[in-house]
Amino acid sequence: WYTEGPKAKLFVEQLCETIGVKYGVLAPNGTLALYLALKAIDIGEGDEVIVPNFTFIASATAVLMTGAVPIFVDVDRCTLQIDIKDCSRVLTSKTKAIMPVHIYGSACDMTSVMNFANSNSLKVIEDAAQAMGVYWDGKHCGGFGDVGCFSFFADKTITTVEGGFVCTNDEIVYEKLMYLRNQGRLNRGTFIHPEVGFNFRMNDLQCAIGVTQLAKKQEIYDRKNYLRNLYIEKLKDIEQIEILGHDESSNIVPFRVCISTRNSSDDLANYLAEKEIQGRTFFYPLNKQPCFQKNEKITSCQDLSDDLFSRSIDAFNRGLCLPVYPSLTEEQVEYVCQCIRGYFGAV
């Protein structure tokens, strides 16, 4: 079975059970999962959605795809999660939703997010692209808001090479998702389309990979945490760096091992590249993205001045991501750490 079929059905059932939600639908990728989620809760032209300034650009472009505008706020200095205290600054009569993004494999403070959203009658779209296996206060990420979105891109903890997932506990939202992703009909094989929809489906080949991945999810989670702890142990005495932490109410399934240097991380990144170690920068702040700075829809309704986003800018300047994929060996981690130690003269 090549198109969506029995493996897709099984994958969705297992994802809903894992996350602890009633309903879910598949999407071609995480970006389109966010778009589907936003459309299903009626976000569109004239609306504003609060988005953290520190995230992958798709969090914001998915909002633009609906006709709405992403409004940026800064992040917490220690965890790089959305700073809920900064959200009041950008509230307007057009604010309809907030999109917390669970960054780098740990959770946002969803207690504060939900309190803020409820106090201001806002919808909540959780961008949980990097948060499979991640919990806030014992509840799986993606299950707090009106909708939760996951990505199964190649570098995610659970992967189908490409793919996405939208989950909800709201039956009406679920029905809207079904129409939107399946050409405006609930079932295939019919050529009567009650709603306008599109083809946002996956296929059974991808879902077979997903089912296999979920069967070993705990092994993957444990291995990634083991490797992160190995990095922490081997780098603990280097005063010039610190490893990104997380809130005590959140566990962590590391998407990357994220370190911050005292000054710019550029020279360290270049040094590691010479040693054939591929690091990644932190996310480039959204307020500084060239495509957004020249987008009148975005610039006309918010201030993108750097001084409003000092923490996300500082994180980008000093941050570097180290590899933590499950097949990474202890010897490879040792080599990475030796190179970092050598750069700082701590051999």
ZADO-1210 file (C-alpha; in nm, 4 decimals, padded with zeros to 6 digits):
<atoms>
<atom x="00.0000" y="00.0000" z="00.0000" code="TRP" pos="1"/>
<atom x="00.1780" y="00.3163" z="-00.1204" code="TYR" pos="2"/>
<atom x="-00.0544" y="00.6060" z="-00.0418" code="THR" pos="3"/>
<atom x="-00.2086" y="00.6693" z="00.2998" code="GLU" pos="4"/>
<atom x="-00.3415" y="00.3384" z="00.4247" code="GLY" pos="5"/>
<atom x="-00.3129" y="00.0973" z="00.7175" code="PRO" pos="6"/>
<atom x="00.0362" y="00.2108" z="00.8248" code="LYS" pos="7"/>
<atom x="-00.0794" y="00.5733" z="00.8285" code="ALA" pos="8"/>
<atom x="-00.3798" y="00.4810" z="01.0420" code="LYS" pos="9"/>
<atom x="-00.1574" y="00.2886" z="01.2844" code="LEU" pos="10"/>
<atom x="00.0989" y="00.5707" z="01.2988" code="PHE" pos="11"/>
<atom x="-00.1706" y="00.8268" z="01.3848" code="VAL" pos="12"/>
<atom x="-00.3174" y="00.6008" z="01.6536" code="GLU" pos="13"/>
<atom x="00.0247" y="00.5488" z="01.8116" code="GLN" pos="14"/>
<atom x="00.1076" y="00.9198" z="01.7972" code="LEU" pos="15"/>
<atom x="-00.2208" y="01.0130" z="01.9669" code="CYS" pos="16"/>
<atom x="-00.1542" y="00.7556" z="02.2384" code="GLU" pos="17"/>
<atom x="00.2039" y="00.8772" z="02.2854" code="THR" pos="18"/>
<atom x="00.1043" y="01.2441" z="02.3110" code="ILE" pos="19"/>
<atom x="-00.2162" y="01.1766" z="02.5043" code="GLY" pos="20"/>
<atom x="-00.4626" y="01.3455" z="02.2687" code="VAL" pos="21"/>
<atom x="-00.7928" y="01.2396" z="02.1134" code="LYS" pos="22"/>
<atom x="-00.7388" y="01.3292" z="01.7492" code="TYR" pos="23"/>
<atom x="-00.4601" y="01.3755" z="01.4988" code="GLY" pos="24"/>
<atom x="-00.3898" y="01.4092" z="01.1276" code="VAL" pos="25"/>
<atom x="-00.0730" y="01.3710" z="00.9238" code="LEU" pos="26"/>
<atom x="00.0858" y="01.6430" z="00.7120" code="ALA" pos="27"/>
<atom x="00.3642" y="01.6445" z="00.4504" code="PRO" pos="28"/>
<atom x="00.6018" y="01.8341" z="00.6817" code="ASN" pos="29"/>
<atom x="00.6150" y="02.0421" z="00.9972" code="GLY" pos="30"/>
<atom x="00.5629" y="02.3738" z="00.8185" code="THR" pos="31"/>
<atom x="00.2406" y="02.2571" z="00.6582" code="LEU" pos="32"/>
<atom x="00.1346" y="02.1041" z="00.9905" code="ALA" pos="33"/>
<atom x="00.1536" y="02.4540" z="01.1405" code="LEU" pos="34"/>
<atom x="-00.0381" y="02.5993" z="00.8465" code="TYR" pos="35"/>
<atom x="-00.3125" y="02.3367" z="00.8776" code="LEU" pos="36"/>
<atom x="-00.3357" y="02.3963" z="01.2515" code="ALA" pos="37"/>
<atom x="-00.3655" y="02.7734" z="01.2117" code="LEU" pos="38"/>
<atom x="-00.6319" y="02.7427" z="00.9419" code="LYS" pos="39"/>
<atom x="-00.8291" y="02.4896" z="01.1462" code="ALA" pos="40"/>
<atom x="-00.8626" y="02.7358" z="01.4348" code="ILE" pos="41"/>
<atom x="-00.9660" y="03.0111" z="01.1912" code="ASP" pos="42"/>
<atom x="-00.6511" y="03.2237" z="01.1900" code="ILE" pos="43"/>
<atom x="-00.6423" y="03.4391" z="00.8790" code="GLY" pos="44"/>
<atom x="-00.6256" y="03.7823" z="00.7191" code="GLU" pos="45"/>
<atom x="-00.6206" y="04.0660" z="00.9708" code="GLY" pos="46"/>
<atom x="-00.5177" y="03.8471" z="01.2660" code="ASP" pos="47"/>
<atom x="-00.1942" y="03.8656" z="01.4656" code="GLU" pos="48"/>
<atom x="-00.0165" y="03.5669" z="01.6205" code="VAL" pos="49"/>
<atom x="00.2497" y="03.6034" z="01.8911" code="ILE" pos="50"/>
<atom x="00.5644" y="03.4087" z="01.7954" code="VAL" pos="51"/>
<atom x="00.8976" y="03.3891" z="01.9799" code="PRO" pos="52"/>
<atom x="01.1805" y="03.5736" z="01.8058" code="ASN" pos="53"/>
<atom x="01.4073" y="03.2711" z="01.8539" code="PHE" pos="54"/>
<atom x="01.2777" y="02.9819" z="01.6430" code="THR" pos="55"/>
<atom x="01.3091" y="02.8274" z="01.2983" code="PHE" pos="56"/>
<atom x="01.1620" y="03.0619" z="01.0392" code="ILE" pos="57"/>
<atom x="00.8737" y="02.8242" z="00.9541" code="ALA" pos="58"/>
<atom x="00.6993" y="02.9187" z="01.2798" code="SER" pos="59"/>
<atom x="00.6532" y="03.2672" z="01.1346" code="ALA" pos="60"/>
<atom x="00.6102" y="03.1878" z="00.7646" code="THR" pos="61"/>
<atom x="00.3291" y="02.9432" z="00.8428" code="ALA" pos="62"/>
<atom x="00.1439" y="03.2373" z="00.9990" code="VAL" pos="63"/>
<atom x="00.2063" y="03.4468" z="00.6873" code="LEU" pos="64"/>
<atom x="00.0694" y="03.1646" z="00.4697" code="MET" pos="65"/>
<atom x="-00.2702" y="03.2088" z="00.6364" code="THR" pos="66"/>
<atom x="-00.2748" y="03.5835" z="00.5709" code="GLY" pos="67"/>
<atom x="-00.2136" y="03.6642" z="00.9373" code="ALA" pos="68"/>
<atom x="00.0928" y="03.8430" z="01.0776" code="VAL" pos="69"/>
<atom x="00.3528" y="03.6960" z="01.3171" code="PRO" pos="70"/>
<atom x="00.4324" y="03.9347" z="01.6017" code="ILE" pos="71"/>
<atom x="00.7686" y="03.8708" z="01.7634" code="PHE" pos="72"/>
<atom x="00.8583" y="03.8613" z="02.1331" code="VAL" pos="73"/>
<atom x="01.1860" y="03.7872" z="02.3064" code="ASP" pos="74"/>
<atom x="01.2841" y="03.4678" z="02.4880" code="VAL" pos="75"/>
<atom x="01.4082" y="03.3688" z="02.8328" code="ASP" pos="76"/>
<atom x="01.7839" y="03.4098" z="02.8642" code="ARG" pos="77"/>
<atom x="01.8427" y="03.0741" z="03.0368" code="CYS" pos="78"/>
<atom x="01.6089" y="02.8394" z="02.8470" code="THR" pos="79"/>
<atom x="01.5546" y="03.0287" z="02.5166" code="LEU" pos="80"/>
<atom x="01.1815" y="02.9555" z="02.5488" code="GLN" pos="81"/>
<atom x="00.9194" y="03.2254" z="02.4852" code="ILE" pos="82"/>
<atom x="00.9262" y="03.5034" z="02.7460" code="ASP" pos="83"/>
<atom x="00.5637" y="03.5266" z="02.8503" code="ILE" pos="84"/>
<atom x="00.6348" y="03.8554" z="03.0310" code="LYS" pos="85"/>
<atom x="00.7174" y="04.0171" z="02.6969" code="ASP" pos="86"/>
<atom x="00.3891" y="03.9084" z="02.5380" code="CYS" pos="87"/>
<atom x="00.1767" y="04.1770" z="02.7042" code="SER" pos="88"/>
<atom x="00.3850" y="04.4386" z="02.5210" code="ARG" pos="89"/>
<atom x="00.2517" y="04.3295" z="02.1805" code="VAL" pos="90"/>
<atom x="-00.1137" y="04.2628" z="02.2624" code="LEU" pos="91"/>
<atom x="-00.3605" y="04.4453" z="02.0354" code="THR" pos="92"/>
<atom x="-00.7224" y="04.4038" z="01.9359" code="SER" pos="93"/>
<atom x="-00.5947" y="04.1965" z="01.6423" code="LYS" pos="94"/>
<atom x="-00.4077" y="03.9430" z="01.8574" code="THR" pos="95"/>
<atom x="-00.5881" y="03.6119" z="01.8130" code="LYS" pos="96"/>
<atom x="-00.3338" y="03.3461" z="01.9091" code="ALA" pos="97"/>
<atom x="00.0014" y="03.2647" z="02.0640" code="ILE" pos="98"/>
<atom x="00.2497" y="03.0095" z="01.9337" code="MET" pos="99"/>
<atom x="00.4859" y="02.8755" z="02.2024" code="PRO" pos="100"/>
<atom x="00.7769" y="02.6877" z="02.0449" code="VAL" pos="101"/>
<atom x="00.9347" y="02.4067" z="02.2458" code="HIS" pos="102"/>
<atom x="01.2989" y="02.4770" z="02.1649" code="ILE" pos="103"/>
<atom x="01.5846" y="02.2266" z="02.1318" code="TYR" pos="104"/>
<atom x="01.4059" y="01.9359" z="02.2998" code="GLY" pos="105"/>
<atom x="01.2729" y="02.0924" z="02.6188" code="SER" pos="106"/>
<atom x="00.9370" y="02.2478" z="02.7050" code="ALA" pos="107"/>
<atom x="00.8055" y="02.6011" z="02.7316" code="CYS" pos="108"/>
<atom x="00.6475" y="02.7035" z="03.0590" code="ASP" pos="109"/>
<atom x="00.3044" y="02.5886" z="02.9457" code="MET" pos="110"/>
<atom x="00.1436" y="02.6814" z="03.2768" code="THR" pos="111"/>
<atom x="00.2285" y="03.0476" z="03.2149" code="SER" pos="112"/>
<atom x="00.1447" y="03.0245" z="02.8438" code="VAL" pos="113"/>
<atom x="-00.2007" y="02.8800" z="02.9081" code="MET" pos="114"/>
<atom x="-00.2742" y="03.1301" z="03.1866" code="ASN" pos="115"/>
<atom x="-00.1758" y="03.4174" z="02.9572" code="PHE" pos="116"/>
<atom x="-00.3800" y="03.2788" z="02.6684" code="ALA" pos="117"/>
<atom x="-00.6881" y="03.2183" z="02.8804" code="ASN" pos="118"/>
<atom x="-00.6652" y="03.5636" z="03.0396" code="SER" pos="119"/>
<atom x="-00.6574" y="03.7259" z="02.6960" code="ASN" pos="120"/>
<atom x="-00.8940" y="03.4898" z="02.5071" code="SER" pos="121"/>
<atom x="-00.6196" y="03.3681" z="02.2755" code="LEU" pos="122"/>
<atom x="-00.5946" y="03.0442" z="02.0824" code="LYS" pos="123"/>
<atom x="-00.2783" y="02.8370" z="02.1437" code="VAL" pos="124"/>
<atom x="-00.0807" y="02.6664" z="01.8673" code="ILE" pos="125"/>
<atom x="00.2062" y="02.4620" z="02.0109" code="GLU" pos="126"/>
<atom x="00.5025" y="02.4315" z="01.7784" code="ASP" pos="127"/>
<atom x="00.6324" y="02.0999" z="01.9122" code="ALA" pos="128"/>
<atom x="00.8437" y="02.0198" z="01.6065" code="ALA" pos="129"/>
<atom x="01.1432" y="01.9395" z="01.8296" code="GLN" pos="130"/>
<atom x="00.9495" y="01.8053" z="02.1275" code="ALA" pos="131"/>
<atom x="00.8622" y="01.4407" z="02.0733" code="MET" pos="132"/>
<atom x="00.9014" y="01.2719" z="02.4119" code="GLY" pos="133"/>
<atom x="00.9122" y="01.6080" z="02.5940" code="VAL" pos="134"/>
<atom x="00.6818" y="01.6805" z="02.8886" code="TYR" pos="135"/>
<atom x="00.5840" y="01.9848" z="03.0899" code="TRP" pos="136"/>
<atom x="00.4896" y="01.8977" z="03.4460" code="ASP" pos="137"/>
<atom x="00.4131" y="01.5392" z="03.3422" code="GLY" pos="138"/>
<atom x="00.2016" y="01.6238" z="03.0345" code="LYS" pos="139"/>
<atom x="00.3338" y="01.5698" z="02.6816" code="HIS" pos="140"/>
<atom x="00.4040" y="01.8797" z="02.4753" code="CYS" pos="141"/>
<atom x="00.1511" y="01.9344" z="02.1986" code="GLY" pos="142"/>
<atom x="-00.1391" y="01.8391" z="02.4215" code="GLY" pos="143"/>
<atom x="-00.1916" y="02.1713" z="02.6007" code="PHE" pos="144"/>
<atom x="-00.3120" y="02.4077" z="02.3304" code="GLY" pos="145"/>
<atom x="-00.5989" y="02.4132" z="02.0849" code="ASP" pos="146"/>
<atom x="-00.3634" y="02.2399" z="01.8421" code="VAL" pos="147"/>
<atom x="-00.0140" y="02.0921" z="01.8622" code="GLY" pos="148"/>
<atom x="00.2243" y="02.0422" z="01.5692" code="CYS" pos="149"/>
<atom x="00.5152" y="01.8027" z="01.5203" code="PHE" pos="150"/>
<atom x="00.7789" y="01.7517" z="01.2532" code="SER" pos="151"/>
<atom x="00.9332" y="01.4224" z="01.1407" code="PHE" pos="152"/>
<atom x="01.2121" y="01.5769" z="00.9333" code="PHE" pos="153"/>
<atom x="01.5356" y="01.3808" z="00.9014" code="ALA" pos="154"/>
<atom x="01.7038" y="01.5376" z="01.2062" code="ASP" pos="155"/>
<atom x="01.4099" y="01.5048" z="01.4438" code="LYS" pos="156"/>
<atom x="01.4003" y="01.2578" z="01.7347" code="THR" pos="157"/>
<atom x="01.1327" y="01.0550" z="01.5542" code="ILE" pos="158"/>
<atom x="01.1720" y="01.0761" z="01.1765" code="THR" pos="159"/>
<atom x="00.9882" y="00.9708" z="00.8629" code="THR" pos="160"/>
<atom x="01.2490" y="01.1617" z="00.6539" code="VAL" pos="161"/>
<atom x="00.9805" y="01.4252" z="00.5854" code="GLU" pos="162"/>
<atom x="00.6452" y="01.4514" z="00.7558" code="GLY" pos="163"/>
<atom x="00.4309" y="01.6309" z="01.0089" code="GLY" pos="164"/>
<atom x="00.1448" y="01.5828" z="01.2528" code="PHE" pos="165"/>
<atom x="-00.1309" y="01.8015" z="01.3952" code="VAL" pos="166"/>
<atom x="-00.3138" y="01.6964" z="01.7104" code="CYS" pos="167"/>
<atom x="-00.6107" y="01.8316" z="01.9038" code="THR" pos="168"/>
<atom x="-00.8699" y="01.7375" z="02.1636" code="ASN" pos="169"/>
<atom x="-01.1393" y="01.9420" z="01.9888" code="ASP" pos="170"/>
<atom x="-01.3658" y="01.7379" z="01.7607" code="GLU" pos="171"/>
<atom x="-01.4716" y="02.0434" z="01.5569" code="ILE" pos="172"/>
<atom x="-01.1093" y="02.1411" z="01.4929" code="VAL" pos="173"/>
<atom x="-01.0347" y="01.7809" z="01.3983" code="TYR" pos="174"/>
<atom x="-01.3129" y="01.7802" z="01.1390" code="GLU" pos="175"/>
<atom x="-01.1774" y="02.1041" z="00.9904" code="LYS" pos="176"/>
<atom x="-00.8325" y="01.9468" z="00.9706" code="LEU" pos="177"/>
<atom x="-00.9760" y="01.6455" z="00.7900" code="MET" pos="178"/>
<atom x="-01.1384" y="01.8644" z="00.5256" code="TYR" pos="179"/>
<atom x="-00.8364" y="02.0918" z="00.4845" code="LEU" pos="180"/>
<atom x="-00.5831" y="01.8128" z="00.4290" code="ARG" pos="181"/>
<atom x="-00.7943" y="01.5879" z="00.2051" code="ASN" pos="182"/>
<atom x="-00.9202" y="01.8052" z="-00.0811" code="GLN" pos="183"/>
<atom x="-01.2244" y="01.9287" z="00.1114" code="GLY" pos="184"/>
<atom x="-01.3753" y="01.5861" z="00.1823" code="ARG" pos="185"/>
<atom x="-01.3655" y="01.3478" z="00.4752" code="LEU" pos="186"/>
<atom x="-01.3005" y="01.0334" z="00.2697" code="ASN" pos="187"/>
<atom x="-01.1080" y="00.9530" z="-00.0458" code="ARG" pos="188"/>
<atom x="-01.2801" y="00.7955" z="-00.3425" code="GLY" pos="189"/>
<atom x="-01.5578" y="01.0511" z="-00.3637" code="THR" pos="190"/>
<atom x="-01.5642" y="01.3438" z="-00.6043" code="PHE" pos="191"/>
<atom x="-01.8062" y="01.5559" z="-00.4076" code="ILE" pos="192"/>
<atom x="-01.6167" y="01.8158" z="-00.2022" code="HIS" pos="193"/>
<atom x="-01.8237" y="01.9928" z="00.0680" code="PRO" pos="194"/>
<atom x="-01.5349" y="02.2246" z="00.1658" code="GLU" pos="195"/>
<atom x="-01.2296" y="02.3787" z="00.0037" code="VAL" pos="196"/>
<atom x="-00.9266" y="02.1678" z="00.0920" code="GLY" pos="197"/>
<atom x="-00.5892" y="02.0592" z="-00.0390" code="PHE" pos="198"/>
<atom x="-00.3635" y="01.7562" z="-00.0611" code="ASN" pos="199"/>
<atom x="-00.1646" y="01.7611" z="00.2631" code="PHE" pos="200"/>
<atom x="-00.1332" y="01.3851" z="00.3054" code="ARG" pos="201"/>
<atom x="00.1624" y="01.1560" z="00.3764" code="MET" pos="202"/>
<atom x="00.2073" y="00.8019" z="00.2420" code="ASN" pos="203"/>
<atom x="00.2293" y="00.4549" z="00.3907" code="ASP" pos="204"/>
<atom x="00.5990" y="00.4173" z="00.3110" code="LEU" pos="205"/>
<atom x="00.6822" y="00.7131" z="00.5359" code="GLN" pos="206"/>
<atom x="00.4382" y="00.5980" z="00.8016" code="CYS" pos="207"/>
<atom x="00.5932" y="00.2498" z="00.8100" code="ALA" pos="208"/>
<atom x="00.9212" y="00.4200" z="00.9033" code="ILE" pos="209"/>
<atom x="00.7347" y="00.6193" z="01.1682" code="GLY" pos="210"/>
<atom x="00.5770" y="00.3099" z="01.3235" code="VAL" pos="211"/>
<atom x="00.9208" y="00.1473" z="01.3426" code="THR" pos="212"/>
<atom x="01.0669" y="00.4626" z="01.4998" code="GLN" pos="213"/>
<atom x="00.7946" y="00.4800" z="01.7641" code="LEU" pos="214"/>
<atom x="00.8582" y="00.1169" z="01.8577" code="ALA" pos="215"/>
<atom x="01.2073" y="00.2173" z="01.9727" code="LYS" pos="216"/>
<atom x="01.1305" y="00.5705" z="02.0904" code="LYS" pos="217"/>
<atom x="01.2436" y="00.5136" z="02.4488" code="GLN" pos="218"/>
<atom x="01.5728" y="00.3716" z="02.3256" code="GLU" pos="219"/>
<atom x="01.6190" y="00.6840" z="02.1118" code="ILE" pos="220"/>
<atom x="01.5301" y="00.9184" z="02.3999" code="TYR" pos="221"/>
<atom x="01.7665" y="00.7390" z="02.6388" code="ASP" pos="222"/>
<atom x="02.0533" y="00.7301" z="02.3915" code="ARG" pos="223"/>
<atom x="02.0306" y="01.1019" z="02.3144" code="LYS" pos="224"/>
<atom x="02.0241" y="01.1879" z="02.6842" code="ASN" pos="225"/>
<atom x="02.3181" y="00.9560" z="02.7490" code="TYR" pos="226"/>
<atom x="02.5194" y="01.1385" z="02.4825" code="LEU" pos="227"/>
<atom x="02.4185" y="01.4792" z="02.6195" code="ARG" pos="228"/>
<atom x="02.5326" y="01.3772" z="02.9667" code="ASN" pos="229"/>
<atom x="02.8596" y="01.2570" z="02.8167" code="LEU" pos="230"/>
<atom x="02.9155" y="01.6025" z="02.6665" code="TYR" pos="231"/>
<atom x="02.8315" y="01.7656" z="03.0003" code="ILE" pos="232"/>
<atom x="03.0797" y="01.5451" z="03.1869" code="GLU" pos="233"/>
<atom x="03.3635" y="01.5995" z="02.9408" code="LYS" pos="234"/>
<atom x="03.3123" y="01.9758" z="02.9092" code="LEU" pos="235"/>
<atom x="03.2185" y="02.0595" z="03.2688" code="LYS" pos="236"/>
<atom x="03.5499" y="02.2213" z="03.3618" code="ASP" pos="237"/>
<atom x="03.5708" y="02.4569" z="03.0622" code="ILE" pos="238"/>
<atom x="03.4771" y="02.7932" z="03.2084" code="GLU" pos="239"/>
<atom x="03.4388" y="02.9631" z="02.8703" code="GLN" pos="240"/>
<atom x="03.1256" y="02.7679" z="02.7766" code="ILE" pos="241"/>
<atom x="02.7943" y="02.6661" z="02.9273" code="GLU" pos="242"/>
<atom x="02.5438" y="02.4058" z="02.8102" code="ILE" pos="243"/>
<atom x="02.1839" y="02.5163" z="02.7594" code="LEU" pos="244"/>
<atom x="01.9633" y="02.4148" z="03.0491" code="GLY" pos="245"/>
<atom x="01.5904" y="02.3637" z="03.0868" code="HIS" pos="246"/>
<atom x="01.3149" y="02.4406" z="03.3350" code="ASP" pos="247"/>
<atom x="01.2872" y="02.1948" z="03.6254" code="GLU" pos="248"/>
<atom x="00.9253" y="02.1203" z="03.5259" code="SER" pos="249"/>
<atom x="01.0438" y="02.0002" z="03.1852" code="SER" pos="250"/>
<atom x="01.2383" y="01.6931" z="03.0907" code="ASN" pos="251"/>
<atom x="01.4696" y="01.7045" z="02.7893" code="ILE" pos="252"/>
<atom x="01.5125" y="01.4913" z="02.4791" code="VAL" pos="253"/>
<atom x="01.8005" y="01.6864" z="02.3231" code="PRO" pos="254"/>
<atom x="01.7434" y="01.7984" z="01.9653" code="PHE" pos="255"/>
<atom x="02.0984" y="01.9320" z="01.9716" code="ARG" pos="256"/>
<atom x="02.3556" y="01.9741" z="02.2458" code="VAL" pos="257"/>
<atom x="02.3551" y="02.3521" z="02.2686" code="CYS" pos="258"/>
<atom x="02.6485" y="02.5444" z="02.4108" code="ILE" pos="259"/>
<atom x="02.7093" y="02.9157" z="02.4614" code="SER" pos="260"/>
<atom x="03.0504" y="03.0785" z="02.4597" code="THR" pos="261"/>
<atom x="03.1483" y="03.3929" z="02.6483" code="ARG" pos="262"/>
<atom x="03.1981" y="03.5829" z="02.3249" code="ASN" pos="263"/>
<atom x="03.1085" y="03.5123" z="01.9632" code="SER" pos="264"/>
<atom x="03.1007" y="03.1435" z="01.8769" code="SER" pos="265"/>
<atom x="03.2123" y="03.2004" z="01.5159" code="ASP" pos="266"/>
<atom x="03.5804" y="03.1228" z="01.5715" code="ASP" pos="267"/>
<atom x="03.5013" y="02.8033" z="01.7621" code="LEU" pos="268"/>
<atom x="03.2628" y="02.6927" z="01.4865" code="ALA" pos="269"/>
<atom x="03.5286" y="02.7546" z="01.2220" code="ASN" pos="270"/>
<atom x="03.7890" y="02.5685" z="01.4276" code="TYR" pos="271"/>
<atom x="03.5610" y="02.2661" z="01.4654" code="LEU" pos="272"/>
<atom x="03.4838" y="02.2721" z="01.0922" code="ALA" pos="273"/>
<atom x="03.8573" y="02.2456" z="01.0240" code="GLU" pos="274"/>
<atom x="03.8511" y="01.9332" z="01.2424" code="LYS" pos="275"/>
<atom x="03.5636" y="01.7921" z="01.0303" code="GLU" pos="276"/>
<atom x="03.3036" y="01.8521" z="01.3007" code="ILE" pos="277"/>
<atom x="02.9828" y="02.0051" z="01.1695" code="GLN" pos="278"/>
<atom x="02.8299" y="02.2364" z="01.4242" code="GLY" pos="279"/>
<atom x="02.5202" y="02.4465" z="01.3666" code="ARG" pos="280"/>
<atom x="02.4550" y="02.8042" z="01.4662" code="THR" pos="281"/>
<atom x="02.1604" y="02.8870" z="01.6867" code="PHE" pos="282"/>
<atom x="01.8479" y="03.0174" z="01.5142" code="PHE" pos="283"/>
<atom x="01.8888" y="03.3582" z="01.3519" code="TYR" pos="284"/>
<atom x="01.6560" y="03.6054" z="01.5266" code="PRO" pos="285"/>
<atom x="01.3356" y="03.6595" z="01.3304" code="LEU" pos="286"/>
<atom x="01.3423" y="04.0378" z="01.3737" code="ASN" pos="287"/>
<atom x="01.6723" y="04.0419" z="01.1799" code="LYS" pos="288"/>
<atom x="01.5645" y="03.8114" z="00.8964" code="GLN" pos="289"/>
<atom x="01.6130" y="04.0031" z="00.5689" code="PRO" pos="290"/>
<atom x="01.2857" y="03.8692" z="00.4258" code="CYS" pos="291"/>
<atom x="01.0907" y="04.0038" z="00.7233" code="PHE" pos="292"/>
<atom x="01.2650" y="04.3401" z="00.7419" code="GLN" pos="293"/>
<atom x="01.1453" y="04.4158" z="00.3888" code="LYS" pos="294"/>
<atom x="00.7963" y="04.2686" z="00.4425" code="ASN" pos="295"/>
<atom x="00.5609" y="04.5654" z="00.4853" code="GLU" pos="296"/>
<atom x="00.2921" y="04.3495" z="00.6402" code="LYS" pos="297"/>
<atom x="00.5298" y="04.2643" z="00.9244" code="ILE" pos="298"/>
<atom x="00.7097" y="04.5972" z="00.9628" code="THR" pos="299"/>
<atom x="00.3944" y="04.8085" z="00.9568" code="SER" pos="300"/>
<atom x="00.2527" y="04.6657" z="01.2794" code="CYS" pos="301"/>
<atom x="00.5539" y="04.6115" z="01.5052" code="GLN" pos="302"/>
<atom x="00.8905" y="04.7488" z="01.6101" code="ASP" pos="303"/>
<atom x="01.1767" y="04.5222" z="01.4994" code="LEU" pos="304"/>
<atom x="01.4479" y="04.7173" z="01.6824" code="SER" pos="305"/>
<atom x="01.7280" y="04.4994" z="01.8152" code="ASP" pos="306"/>
<atom x="01.7022" y="04.6387" z="02.1681" code="ASP" pos="307"/>
<atom x="01.3618" y="04.4693" z="02.2058" code="LEU" pos="308"/>
<atom x="01.5141" y="04.1295" z="02.1308" code="PHE" pos="309"/>
<atom x="01.8501" y="04.1446" z="02.3060" code="SER" pos="310"/>
<atom x="01.8299" y="03.7942" z="02.4546" code="ARG" pos="311"/>
<atom x="01.7552" y="03.6106" z="02.1296" code="SER" pos="312"/>
<atom x="02.0238" y="03.8129" z="01.9481" code="ILE" pos="313"/>
<atom x="02.2795" y="03.7405" z="02.2193" code="ASP" pos="314"/>
<atom x="02.1913" y="03.3693" z="02.2066" code="ALA" pos="315"/>
<atom x="02.2524" y="03.3589" z="01.8328" code="PHE" pos="316"/>
<atom x="02.5845" y="03.5405" z="01.8601" code="ASN" pos="317"/>
<atom x="02.7221" y="03.3103" z="02.1296" code="ARG" pos="318"/>
<atom x="02.5461" y="02.9814" z="02.0519" code="GLY" pos="319"/>
<atom x="02.6648" y="02.6650" z="01.8829" code="LEU" pos="320"/>
<atom x="02.4866" y="02.3307" z="01.8402" code="CYS" pos="321"/>
<atom x="02.6792" y="02.0039" z="01.8680" code="LEU" pos="322"/>
<atom x="02.5646" y="01.6716" z="01.7169" code="PRO" pos="323"/>
<atom x="02.3607" y="01.4286" z="01.9281" code="VAL" pos="324"/>
<atom x="02.2045" y="01.1776" z="01.6871" code="TYR" pos="325"/>
<atom x="02.1453" y="00.8260" z="01.8294" code="PRO" pos="326"/>
<atom x="02.4146" y="00.6496" z="01.6245" code="SER" pos="327"/>
<atom x="02.6812" y="00.8957" z="01.7367" code="LEU" pos="328"/>
<atom x="02.9503" y="00.6958" z="01.9173" code="THR" pos="329"/>
<atom x="03.1207" y="00.7646" z="02.2479" code="GLU" pos="330"/>
<atom x="03.4493" y="00.7933" z="02.0564" code="GLU" pos="331"/>
<atom x="03.3030" y="01.0644" z="01.8339" code="GLN" pos="332"/>
<atom x="03.1752" y="01.2593" z="02.1352" code="VAL" pos="333"/>
<atom x="03.5210" y="01.2238" z="02.2902" code="GLU" pos="334"/>
<atom x="03.6766" y="01.3631" z="01.9717" code="TYR" pos="335"/>
<atom x="03.4396" y="01.6614" z="01.9626" code="VAL" pos="336"/>
<atom x="03.5117" y="01.7389" z="02.3268" code="CYS" pos="337"/>
<atom x="03.8864" y="01.7007" z="02.2803" code="GLN" pos="338"/>
<atom x="03.8736" y="01.9517" z="01.9959" code="CYS" pos="339"/>
<atom x="03.6716" y="02.1986" z="02.2046" code="ILE" pos="340"/>
<atom x="03.9124" y="02.1558" z="02.4935" code="ARG" pos="341"/>
<atom x="04.2037" y="02.2085" z="02.2558" code="GLY" pos="342"/>
<atom x="04.0519" y="02.5299" z="02.1236" code="TYR" pos="343"/>
<atom x="04.0222" y="02.6690" z="02.4765" code="PHE" pos="344"/>
<atom x="04.3648" y="02.5377" z="02.5800" code="GLY" pos="345"/>
<atom x="04.2161" y="02.2941" z="02.8282" code="ALA" pos="346"/>
<atom x="04.3674" y="01.9706" z="02.6938" code="VAL" pos="347"/>
</atoms>
